[in-house]
Amino acid sequence: AAFTSTTGDGLLFQYLCGDAAASLDDPRDGAAEKRPRNMQGAQVSASRLSLEELENTSHRHLLPKVNESRPIHVHLDTAHAGVGGVGEGGSKLWATATQFLINPKCGPWNFSVILTPIDSETWLHA
């Protein structure tokens, strides 16, 4: 993801994971691993509004005005199953199948974040 100002200056945000890919989904379910089944990459979001501002405001029009002088808040989710679980099958569709859980005994999950400055001269002409 690249975050740039109106002049083209900013920051390039890169996520890298050197770990082996997670196993594929198993319709019969499977053991929990280092990473939820079938997960890869990351979900990244950015906002000039903080999490606290978003949580403490009852209506969108009450949020502070956003401009380039406000900091950018970056959120990185490397394993996300969504709201309500990812299904166990059978009568418990609201539950989370074991294969989508993380087993901390399987070792650490390794990833890197690279931040690279962007200037309008090189970014806009690359």
N, CA, C and O of each residue as an XYZ file, in Angstrom:
504
protein
N       0.862     -1.173      0.000
C       0.000      0.000      0.000
C       0.904      1.229      0.000
O       1.971      1.233      0.613
N       0.465      2.252     -0.685
C       1.215      3.507     -0.713
C       0.312      4.615     -0.171
O      -0.852      4.732     -0.553
N       0.862      5.406      0.707
C       0.157      6.537      1.290
C       0.860      7.794      0.804
O       2.020      8.028      1.142
N       0.167      8.602      0.015
C       0.798      9.800     -0.530
C      -0.045     11.038     -0.251
O      -1.261     10.966     -0.077
N       0.640     12.167     -0.216
C      -0.030     13.458     -0.063
C      -0.483     13.929     -1.443
O      -0.236     13.259     -2.445
N      -1.133     15.058     -1.488
C      -1.570     15.612     -2.769
C      -0.389     16.018     -3.641
O      -0.543     16.168     -4.853
N       0.784     16.197     -3.048
C       1.984     16.539     -3.819
C       2.739     15.301     -4.305
O       3.685     15.429     -5.082
N       2.341     14.107     -3.863
C       2.986     12.876     -4.298
C       4.034     12.343     -3.337
O       4.626     11.296     -3.598
N       4.278     13.033     -2.234
C       5.220     12.547     -1.223
C       4.487     11.620     -0.263
O       3.289     11.788     -0.034
N       5.200     10.635      0.304
C       4.525      9.742      1.236
C       5.352      8.564      1.662
O       6.564      8.672      1.852
N       4.679      7.410      1.814
C       5.293      6.223      2.377
C       4.738      4.983      1.682
O       3.530      4.846      1.492
N       5.652      4.078      1.304
C       5.272      2.788      0.746
C       5.323      1.769      1.876
O       6.342      1.657      2.558
N       4.240      1.025      2.085
C       4.100      0.050      3.169
C       4.046     -1.331      2.536
O       3.143     -1.612      1.748
N       5.012     -2.212      2.870
C       5.041     -3.560      2.313
C       5.040     -4.596      3.437
O       5.740     -4.442      4.439
N       4.247     -5.647      3.256
C       4.165     -6.774      4.195
C       4.771     -7.991      3.515
O       4.421     -8.307      2.378
N       5.682     -8.678      4.205
C       6.317     -9.878      3.667
C       6.264    -10.984      4.717
O       6.487    -10.740      5.903
N       5.968    -12.204      4.266
C       5.957    -13.356      5.164
C       6.784    -14.462      4.525
O       6.455    -14.936      3.437
N       7.851    -14.872      5.190
C       8.727    -15.904      4.669
C       8.332    -17.315      5.082
O       8.970    -18.278      4.658
N       7.307    -17.455      5.891
C       6.865    -18.774      6.340
C       6.207    -19.543      5.191
O       5.725    -18.948      4.227
N       6.196    -20.843      5.306
C       5.513    -21.682      4.319
C       4.022    -21.353      4.316
O       3.466    -20.923      5.326
N       3.399    -21.558      3.184
C       1.961    -21.282      3.058
C       1.173    -22.170      4.020
O       1.584    -23.288      4.332
N       0.059    -21.663      4.473
C      -0.821    -22.443      5.353
C      -1.459    -23.581      4.557
O      -1.593    -23.495      3.336
N      -1.845    -24.633      5.251
C      -2.521    -25.762      4.602
C      -3.849    -25.310      4.026
O      -4.414    -24.299      4.445
N      -4.341    -26.077      3.055
C      -5.654    -25.781      2.482
C      -6.760    -26.219      3.434
O      -6.534    -27.033      4.330
N      -7.952    -25.674      3.235
C      -9.115    -26.078      4.036
C      -9.348    -27.575      3.903
O      -9.086    -28.164      2.855
N      -9.843    -28.184      4.976
C     -10.195    -29.598      4.974
C     -11.675    -29.689      5.323
O     -12.064    -29.287      6.419
N     -12.516    -30.207      4.424
C     -13.962    -30.274      4.705
C     -14.301    -31.055      5.970
O     -15.364    -30.849      6.554
N     -13.408    -31.954      6.402
C     -13.647    -32.753      7.612
C     -13.087    -32.072      8.848
O     -13.201    -32.612      9.948
N     -12.490    -30.910      8.697
C     -11.789    -30.169      9.747
C     -10.391    -30.774      9.899
O     -10.106    -31.831      9.336
N      -9.549    -30.126     10.635
C      -8.180    -30.595     10.817
C      -7.591    -29.935     12.039
O      -8.238    -29.115     12.691
N      -6.369    -30.293     12.344
C      -5.704    -29.753     13.531
C      -5.356    -28.279     13.343
O      -5.136    -27.819     12.222
N      -5.311    -27.554     14.440
C      -4.859    -26.167     14.419
C      -3.368    -26.155     14.115
O      -2.626    -27.030     14.561
N      -2.938    -25.158     13.353
C      -1.534    -25.041     12.962
C      -0.996    -23.670     13.367
O      -1.627    -22.940     14.131
N       0.177    -23.339     12.843
C       0.814    -22.054     13.126
C      -0.047    -20.892     12.608
O      -0.034    -19.797     13.171
N      -0.769    -21.144     11.561
C      -1.566    -20.126     10.885
C      -2.898    -20.751     10.488
O      -2.919    -21.930     10.133
N      -4.011    -20.021     10.529
C      -5.292    -20.612     10.120
C      -5.220    -21.172      8.701
O      -4.504    -20.636      7.856
N      -5.944    -22.225      8.447
C      -5.940    -22.861      7.124
C      -6.339    -21.854      6.040
O      -7.206    -21.001      6.231
N      -5.674    -21.993      4.913
C      -5.970    -21.234      3.703
C      -5.752    -19.725      3.854
O      -6.265    -18.950      3.047
N      -5.006    -19.300      4.866
C      -4.743    -17.869      5.064
C      -3.419    -17.507      4.418
O      -2.448    -18.258      4.507
N      -3.384    -16.370      3.779
C      -2.137    -15.869      3.224
C      -2.183    -14.355      3.185
O      -3.258    -13.756      3.145
N      -1.009    -13.739      3.196
C      -0.953    -12.289      3.140
C      -1.495    -11.636      4.392
O      -1.491    -12.222      5.475
N      -1.956    -10.424      4.223
C      -2.450     -9.648      5.349
C      -3.519     -8.677      4.862
O      -3.594     -8.356      3.676
N      -4.329     -8.225      5.783
C      -5.291     -7.164      5.504
C      -4.736     -5.890      6.112
O      -4.419     -5.850      7.301
N      -4.620     -4.861      5.308
C      -4.069     -3.589      5.755
C      -5.118     -2.509      5.534
O      -5.747     -2.441      4.478
N      -5.293     -1.677      6.537
C      -6.168     -0.509      6.383
C      -5.450      0.710      6.944
O      -4.586      0.592      7.813
N      -5.814      1.860      6.445
C      -5.199      3.104      6.908
C      -6.263      4.183      6.983
O      -7.174      4.239      6.157
N      -6.135      5.033      7.982
C      -7.097      6.113      8.177
C      -6.420      7.262      8.907
O      -5.507      7.050      9.705
N      -6.862      8.453      8.635
C      -6.386      9.611      9.393
C      -7.205      9.791     10.671
O      -6.946     10.709     11.450
N      -8.182      8.927     10.886
C      -8.956      8.929     12.126
C      -8.439      7.805     13.013
O      -8.179      6.704     12.529
N      -8.291      8.069     14.294
C      -7.814      7.036     15.212
C      -8.947      6.068     15.556
O     -10.123      6.379     15.369
N      -8.578      4.908     16.054
C      -9.563      3.928     16.492
C     -10.448      4.514     17.589
O     -11.659      4.292     17.602
N      -9.838      5.265     18.508
C     -10.596      5.888     19.600
C     -11.627      6.886     19.057
O     -12.762      6.928     19.531
N     -11.230      7.681     18.070
C     -12.182      8.646     17.490
C     -13.351      7.930     16.835
O     -14.498      8.358     16.967
N     -13.071      6.855     16.138
C     -14.138      6.097     15.484
C     -15.052      5.415     16.491
O     -16.270      5.398     16.311
N     -14.471      4.848     17.554
C     -15.274      4.153     18.566
C     -16.109      5.100     19.414
O     -17.194      4.728     19.861
N     -15.625      6.317     19.645
C     -16.301      7.249     20.551
C     -17.220      8.243     19.862
O     -17.707      9.173     20.507
N     -17.467      8.076     18.588
C     -18.341      8.991     17.860
C     -19.601      8.257     17.440
O     -19.536      7.177     16.852
N     -20.736      8.843     17.740
C     -22.006      8.172     17.448
C     -22.476      8.383     16.007
O     -23.256      7.582     15.492
N     -22.014      9.446     15.354
C     -22.433      9.722     13.979
C     -21.248     10.218     13.159
O     -20.369     10.914     13.668
N     -21.241      9.853     11.898
C     -20.129     10.205     11.015
C     -19.881     11.713     10.938
O     -18.730     12.147     10.892
N     -20.943     12.507     10.925
C     -20.773     13.953     10.788
C     -20.133     14.589     12.038
O     -19.733     15.752     11.994
N     -20.033     13.846     13.140
C     -19.405     14.344     14.360
C     -17.895     14.051     14.421
O     -17.216     14.495     15.347
N     -17.379     13.315     13.449
C     -15.947     13.014     13.420
C     -15.147     14.276     13.094
O     -15.662     15.182     12.439
N     -13.899     14.339     13.544
C     -13.064     15.503     13.226
C     -12.832     15.615     11.718
O     -12.876     14.614     11.003
N     -12.588     16.828     11.245
C     -12.266     17.038      9.839
C     -10.919     16.378      9.551
O     -10.001     16.445     10.369
N     -10.806     15.753      8.405
C      -9.589     15.052      8.027
C      -8.805     15.899      7.031
O      -9.353     16.385      6.042
N      -7.498     16.070      7.310
C      -6.613     16.748      6.373
C      -5.225     16.133      6.485
O      -4.979     15.285      7.342
N      -4.330     16.561      5.623
C      -2.994     15.960      5.560
C      -2.139     16.197      6.797
O      -1.116     15.533      6.966
N      -2.528     17.119      7.660
C      -1.719     17.370      8.857
C      -1.953     16.299      9.932
O      -1.159     16.179     10.865
N      -3.033     15.526      9.807
C      -3.323     14.470     10.785
C      -2.474     13.239     10.502
O      -2.187     12.944      9.342
N      -2.065     12.513     11.542
C      -1.271     11.295     11.325
C      -2.102     10.206     10.643
O      -3.332     10.215     10.696
N      -1.406      9.278     10.008
C      -2.059      8.121      9.390
C      -1.937      6.949     10.358
O      -0.840      6.619     10.809
N      -3.063      6.326     10.674
C      -3.092      5.145     11.543
C      -3.192      3.917     10.642
O      -4.158      3.769      9.894
N      -2.188      3.033     10.714
C      -2.154      1.830      9.883
C      -2.477      0.625     10.761
O      -1.917      0.469     11.846
N      -3.382     -0.223     10.284
C      -3.767     -1.444     10.999
C      -3.424     -2.640     10.124
O      -3.788     -2.687      8.949
N      -2.726     -3.601     10.702
C      -2.293     -4.795      9.991
C      -2.899     -6.012     10.672
O      -2.639     -6.259     11.850
N      -3.703     -6.771      9.943
C      -4.283     -8.018     10.441
C      -3.718     -9.152      9.606
O      -3.989     -9.241      8.409
N      -2.929    -10.024     10.239
C      -2.317    -11.112      9.481
C      -3.099    -12.417      9.572
O      -2.791    -13.359      8.841
N      -4.087    -12.503     10.432
C      -4.951    -13.678     10.514
C      -6.309    -13.205     10.988
O      -6.458    -12.750     12.122
N      -7.290    -13.314     10.123
C      -8.593    -12.764     10.452
C      -9.670    -13.716      9.960
O      -9.696    -14.071      8.782
N     -10.548    -14.126     10.845
C     -11.591    -15.084     10.486
C     -12.952    -14.416     10.291
O     -13.906    -15.087      9.897
N     -13.063    -13.148     10.549
C     -14.347    -12.479     10.368
C     -15.232    -12.589     11.588
O     -14.868    -13.215     12.584
N     -16.383    -11.983     11.504
C     -17.340    -11.985     12.603
C     -18.193    -13.250     12.526
O     -18.698    -13.592     11.456
N     -18.357    -13.939     13.639
C     -19.223    -15.109     13.670
C     -18.522    -16.416     13.363
O     -19.188    -17.435     13.178
N     -17.217    -16.422     13.305
C     -16.490    -17.657     13.048
C     -16.454    -18.006     11.570
O     -16.935    -17.244     10.731
N     -15.884    -19.158     11.258
C     -15.749    -19.583      9.873
C     -16.394    -20.942      9.619
O     -16.092    -21.604      8.626
N     -17.260    -21.344     10.500
C     -18.046    -22.553     10.278
C     -17.372    -23.840     10.701
O     -16.235    -24.119     10.320
N     -18.084    -24.618     11.490
C     -17.605    -25.929     11.902
C     -18.299    -27.010     11.089
O     -17.889    -28.170     11.114
N     -19.343    -26.636     10.376
C     -20.128    -27.606      9.627
C     -21.205    -28.205     10.503
O     -21.260    -27.936     11.703
N     -22.047    -29.001      9.917
C     -23.123    -29.631     10.685
C     -24.067    -28.606     11.276
O     -24.470    -27.666     10.590
N     -24.424    -28.770     12.534
C     -25.397    -27.881     13.171
C     -24.764    -26.654     13.811
O     -25.482    -25.806     14.341
N     -23.427    -26.533     13.776
C     -22.749    -25.427     14.447
C     -22.079    -24.497     13.439
O     -20.869    -24.284     13.514
N     -22.832    -23.948     12.510
C     -22.251    -23.065     11.508
C     -21.692    -21.786     12.112
O     -20.855    -21.134     11.489
N     -22.131    -21.411     13.307
C     -21.643    -20.207     13.973
C     -20.298    -20.437     14.638
O     -19.611    -19.478     14.989
N     -19.913    -21.687     14.817
C     -18.678    -22.021     15.529
C     -17.471    -21.930     14.594
O     -17.626    -21.865     13.375
N     -16.291    -21.924     15.165
C     -15.060    -21.902     14.378
C     -14.448    -23.291     14.360
O     -14.201    -23.885     15.410
N     -14.204    -23.804     13.165
C     -13.582    -25.121     13.025
C     -12.152    -25.065     13.563
O     -11.489    -24.031     13.476
N     -11.687    -26.171     14.113
C     -10.348    -26.249     14.706
C      -9.267    -25.837     13.713
O      -8.282    -25.207     14.100
N      -9.438    -26.185     12.433
C      -8.414    -25.889     11.430
C      -8.186    -24.387     11.233
O      -7.169    -23.995     10.661
N      -9.104    -23.545     11.693
C      -8.954    -22.100     11.543
C      -8.428    -21.430     12.804
O      -8.312    -20.205     12.849
N      -8.106    -22.220     13.835
C      -7.516    -21.689     15.054
C      -6.001    -21.658     14.912
O      -5.448    -22.312     14.027
N      -5.331    -20.913     15.767
C      -3.876    -20.838     15.763
C      -3.352    -21.650     16.939
O      -3.801    -21.474     18.072
N      -2.405    -22.536     16.669
C      -1.784    -23.336     17.713
C      -0.421    -22.715     18.027
O       0.502    -22.860     17.226
N      -0.262    -22.030     19.165
C       1.014    -21.381     19.476
C       2.169    -22.352     19.656
O       3.327    -21.936     19.603
N       1.889    -23.634     19.868
C       2.954    -24.626     20.026
C       3.622    -24.965     18.693
O       4.655    -25.634     18.675
N       3.049    -24.513     17.587
C       3.620    -24.800     16.260
C       4.745    -23.842     15.908
O       5.311    -23.939     14.819
N       5.078    -22.932     16.787
C       6.199    -22.026     16.536
C       5.751    -20.619     16.202
O       4.561    -20.350     16.037
N       6.729    -19.719     16.105
C       6.390    -18.320     15.833
C       5.947    -18.129     14.384
O       6.254    -18.936     13.508
N       5.239    -17.070     14.166
C       4.779    -16.672     12.845
C       5.654    -15.493     12.462
O       5.626    -14.461     13.131
N       6.414    -15.625     11.419
C       7.401    -14.613     11.052
C       6.918    -13.758      9.890
O       6.484    -14.278      8.862
N       6.996    -12.458     10.060
C       6.674    -11.551      8.964
C       7.478    -10.270      9.134
O       7.983     -9.979     10.218
N       7.588     -9.522      8.066
C       8.326     -8.262      8.071
C       7.445     -7.161      7.497
O       6.563     -7.407      6.674
N       7.701     -5.971      7.944
C       7.068     -4.777      7.381
C       8.191     -3.867      6.914
O       9.101     -3.551      7.682
N       8.131     -3.446      5.661
C       9.135     -2.541      5.106
C       8.464     -1.204      4.822
O       7.460     -1.141      4.114
N       9.025     -0.144      5.378
C       8.526      1.216      5.144
C       9.561      1.953      4.294
O      10.728      2.049      4.673
N       9.133      2.468      3.153
C      10.034      3.162      2.240
C       9.487      4.555      1.956
O       8.340      4.693      1.531
N      10.297      5.597      2.185
C       9.824      6.953      1.867
C       9.597      7.102      0.364
O      10.327      6.539     -0.452
N       8.584      7.861      0.027
C       8.260      8.157     -1.370
C       8.413      9.664     -1.565
O       7.921     10.457     -0.762
N       9.096     10.046     -2.632
C       9.117     11.469     -2.968
C       8.496     11.634     -4.349
O       8.585     10.736     -5.186
N       7.881     12.757     -4.578
C       7.113     12.975     -5.800
C       7.960     12.854     -7.065
O       7.439     12.483     -8.117
N       9.232     13.156     -6.984
C      10.091     13.086     -8.163
C      10.273     11.653     -8.653
O      10.194     11.406     -9.857
N      10.513     10.710     -7.754
C      10.735      9.335     -8.180
C       9.445      8.531     -8.286
O       9.322      7.701     -9.187
N       8.494      8.748     -7.406
C       7.260      7.960     -7.371
C       6.396      8.213     -8.594
O       5.915      7.264     -9.212
N       6.193      9.456     -8.950
C       5.301      9.776    -10.063
C       5.912      9.457    -11.416
O       5.191      9.402    -12.413
N       7.239      9.243    -11.481
C       7.877      8.996    -12.773
C       8.462      7.592    -12.877
O       9.146      7.282    -13.852
N       8.206      6.741    -11.891
C       8.767      5.380    -11.914
C       7.954      4.461    -12.807
O       8.283      3.282    -12.943
